[in-house]
Amino acid sequence: MRKYLSSVVYPLCWFVALAAGGCGVAIKYSLSGASIPPDAKTFSVAYFPNNATMVSPILSSTLTDALVDIFSRRTRLTQVEEGGDFAFEGEIVNYTSVTASVSSDDYALLNRLTITVKVRFTNAVDEKASWSRTFTAYEDYDSTLLLTEAEGTLIPEIVDKLVTDIFQASASNW
């Protein structure tokens, strides 16, 4: 048994040690799943205006703050006002509430709040990694509630989904 361990485990340990030592790979990985180029030092997030037909007063600031927060917490990047190595700008283009589920007697059971955001991401370290995309997320809520009663809970939940998707698209190579 000892001979088996030394013939299998020790070479495996050497392989892991060599792989972990970094063989000139230009991307650093973290426990958050982020893969940030080592040359990237800063990030910036411009204010995301709400240009949707229907507007919630808290949405723009909630989205902008949440995007700053996720990069502050999950990366080593430092926030700057503008021109970061990772730079985000965009706008909220859709904020709608529609019926999501109807009962057998044609009464609404659930409504769905949907938020859509256009994001332009500039990667100053690797221009090929820059992109412009649209992200959409939603949450359902009981139709007995008015949107104004539900949006205080729904907006943070939807924004969390949006910023997670934006984070993964910009800081992860998945």
GITA-V309689 format. One record per pair of residues at least 24 apart in sequence whose C-alpha atoms are under 7 Angstrom apart, sorted by the first residue. I is the first residue (numbers start at 1). J is the second residue. D is the distance in whole Angstrom. If there is no record, write none. Layout:
# GITA-V309689
I:J:D, I:J:D
This chain:
# GITA-V309689
32:74:6, 33:172:6, 34:171:5, 34:172:5, 35:171:6, 35:172:5, 35:173:7, 36:171:6, 39:125:7, 40:85:6, 40:125:6, 41:77:5, 41:78:6, 41:85:6, 42:77:5, 42:78:5, 42:79:6, 42:80:6, 42:84:5, 42:85:5, 42:86:6, 43:77:6, 43:78:6, 43:79:5, 43:80:6, 43:84:4, 43:85:6, 43:86:5, 43:87:6, 44:79:6, 44:80:5, 44:81:6, 44:82:5, 44:83:6, 44:84:5, 44:86:6, 44:87:5, 44:88:6, 45:87:6, 45:88:5, 45:89:6, 46:88:6, 46:89:5, 48:89:7, 48:90:5, 48:91:5, 48:92:6, 49:91:5, 49:92:6, 50:91:6, 50:92:5, 50:93:7, 51:91:7, 51:92:6, 51:93:5, 52:92:6, 52:93:5, 52:94:5, 52:95:6, 54:95:6, 54:96:7, 55:95:7, 59:155:7, 63:159:6, 66:163:7, 67:163:6, 85:123:6, 85:124:5, 85:125:6, 86:122:6, 86:123:5, 86:124:6, 87:121:6, 87:122:5, 87:123:7, 88:119:7, 88:120:6, 88:121:5, 88:122:7, 89:119:6, 89:120:5, 89:121:7, 90:118:5, 90:119:4, 90:120:6, 91:117:6, 91:118:5, 91:119:7, 92:116:6, 92:117:4, 92:118:6, 93:117:6, 93:118:7, 108:143:6, 109:142:6, 109:143:5, 110:140:6, 110:141:6, 110:142:5, 110:143:5, 111:140:5, 111:141:5, 111:142:6, 111:143:5, 112:138:7, 112:139:6, 112:140:4, 112:141:6, 113:138:5, 113:139:6, 113:140:6, 114:138:4, 114:139:7, 135:162:7, 136:162:7, 137:161:6, 137:162:6
